[in-house]
């Protein structure tokens, strides 16, 4: 959704997954909306977990730990709430003329 907002303002060649910095420099600079600041904060929070949520990692005993084993229900609920806020807020921005 954040990439769609960037595309709406003409930033179309984004190949990275981590885009909070680009979002800040291109969106927040032009709009001083507190909800968009929250979107930026949530994007950064979610990006910190990007690789941990996608790939298994070895523990100290070299046993592979899946992403589900690394995160608890509270982590998942938090990520879902942040994602829903991002989606809802950015959808409103996309719906603007």
C-alpha positions as CSV (number, residue, x, y, z in Angstrom):
1,X,0.0,0.0,0.0
2,X,2.9,2.4,0.8
3,X,4.4,1.6,-2.7
4,X,1.0,2.4,-4.2
5,X,1.0,5.8,-2.5
6,X,4.5,6.4,-3.8
7,X,3.5,5.4,-7.3
8,X,0.6,7.9,-7.1
9,X,3.1,10.7,-6.7
10,X,5.3,9.4,-9.5
11,X,7.8,7.2,-7.6
12,X,7.4,4.0,-9.5
13,X,10.8,2.3,-9.6
14,X,10.9,1.0,-6.0
15,X,12.4,-2.5,-5.9
16,X,13.2,-2.6,-2.1
17,X,11.1,-4.0,0.7
18,X,12.3,-1.4,3.2
19,X,10.7,1.9,2.1
20,X,10.0,3.8,5.3
21,X,12.8,6.3,4.6
22,X,11.5,6.9,1.1
23,X,8.0,7.3,2.5
24,X,9.3,9.9,4.9
25,X,11.3,11.8,2.4
26,X,8.6,11.9,-0.3
27,X,5.3,11.8,1.6
28,X,5.9,13.2,5.1
29,X,7.9,16.1,3.7
30,X,4.8,17.3,1.7
31,X,2.1,16.4,4.2
32,X,2.2,17.2,7.9
33,X,-0.5,14.8,8.9
34,X,-0.2,13.1,12.3
35,X,-1.8,9.9,10.9
36,X,0.9,9.7,8.2
37,X,3.6,10.1,10.9
38,X,2.1,7.1,12.6
39,X,2.1,5.2,9.3
40,X,5.8,6.0,9.0
41,X,6.5,4.8,12.6
42,X,4.5,1.6,12.0
43,X,6.3,1.0,8.7
44,X,9.6,1.2,10.5
45,X,8.4,-1.0,13.3
46,X,7.2,-3.7,10.8
47,X,10.4,-3.4,8.7
48,X,12.5,-4.4,11.7
49,X,10.8,-7.8,11.6
50,X,10.8,-8.2,7.9
51,X,13.6,-10.8,7.5
52,X,12.8,-12.5,10.9
53,X,9.2,-13.1,9.7
54,X,10.2,-14.6,6.3
55,X,13.1,-16.9,6.9
56,X,14.0,-19.6,9.5
57,X,17.1,-18.9,11.6
58,X,19.3,-21.2,13.6
59,X,19.2,-20.9,17.4
60,X,22.4,-21.3,19.6
61,X,22.1,-25.1,19.3
62,X,21.9,-24.9,15.4
63,X,18.2,-26.0,15.5
64,X,16.2,-24.1,12.9
65,X,13.5,-21.9,14.3
66,X,10.6,-21.0,12.1
67,X,9.2,-17.5,12.0
68,X,6.1,-18.8,13.8
69,X,8.2,-20.1,16.7
70,X,10.0,-16.8,17.1
71,X,6.9,-14.6,17.4
72,X,4.1,-14.9,19.9
73,X,0.5,-14.1,19.7
74,X,1.1,-10.6,21.1
75,X,3.6,-9.9,18.4
76,X,1.2,-11.1,15.7
77,X,-1.7,-9.1,17.1
78,X,0.5,-6.0,17.2
79,X,1.7,-6.5,13.6
80,X,-1.9,-7.0,12.4
81,X,-3.2,-3.8,14.2
82,X,-0.3,-1.7,12.8
83,X,-0.9,-3.2,9.3
84,X,-4.6,-2.5,9.5
85,X,-4.0,1.1,10.5
86,X,-1.5,1.5,7.6
87,X,-3.9,0.0,5.1
88,X,-6.9,2.1,6.2
89,X,-4.9,5.4,6.4
90,X,-3.2,4.9,3.0
91,X,-6.4,3.8,1.3
92,X,-7.9,7.2,2.2
93,X,-4.9,8.9,0.7
94,X,-5.1,6.8,-2.5
95,X,-8.8,7.7,-2.8
96,X,-8.1,11.4,-2.8
97,X,-8.2,13.0,-6.3
